[in-house]
Amino acid sequence: MSGNSTTPDPGALPEFIASILRNGLQALAGTLVTKGILTSDQTTGFIGAGVFVFALGWSLFQKWQARKRLSAAILAPAGKATP
């Protein structure tokens, strides 16, 4: 055992989820093109819009979580740790 501890990259989870989302959107776009609902030119916009909505949602979720932690810290008695 080398003794070096590695800490997980905090940005790895959103990147992983975004990658899965992108692949899912590509598969969905392919299906929609096959069915004639989208044209092949529209797929890039479809995938971009899906990734944008995910990124916006993730950002809002992170800000909401940070605001909850801040509120809990402000309302906690002095010297009391918050979860």
N, C-alpha and C positions, 0 to 999 in steps of 0.2 A: 504494500500500500504506500503510495507516494506521500500522503499527508496533505496534498494540495486539495482544498475544497473548491468546488466549482459552484457558483450560484447561477440559477437559471436566468436567462435573459428575459427581462420583463416585457420586451417587445415581441418575443417569440410566439406567444399565444395568439395575439391579433394577426400576426403575419401568417400563421398556420391556418387560422380560421378563414382569413381572406383568400388564401390559396385554395382551400376546399370550396369556398363560395364561388370563386372564379371558375373552377372546373365544373361545378354544378351548373352555373349559369351558361357556360359554353355548351354543355350537354343539352340544357333546356333550349338554348338558342338554336342548336342543330335540329332538334325536334320541331321547333316552331317553323324553321325554314323548310323542313321536309313537308310539313303540313300546309305550307303556303301562307302562314300567318305573318311571318317576317320575310324580308328579302335578305340575301347574304350581306348586302351593304349595311343593313340595319343592326346586324349582330354586334358589332363593335360598340355602338351606342347603347344597346341593351345591356351588354356586360358592364360597360363603364357606369351606367346608371345604377345597376345593382350593387357594384362595389362602392360607389359613392354613398348610396343609402346605408349600406352596412357601416362604412367608416363614420358617417354622421351619427348613426345610432350608437356605435361603440364610444365615440367621443362624448355624447350626451350621457351615456351610462356612467362613464368614468367620472365626469364632472358631478353627477348626482351622488355617486359613492363618496367622492371627496367632500362634498358639501355635508353629507350625513356624518362623516367622521369629524368634520370641523364642528358641527353643531353639538355632537356628543361630547367633544372635548371642551367646548365652551360651557356646556351645562353641567359637566362633572364637577364634583367638589374638588377643591384644591388638593393636590397630591394624590389624587385617585387616578389610576390608569384606566384608559378606555380601551375596549376591544377593537 
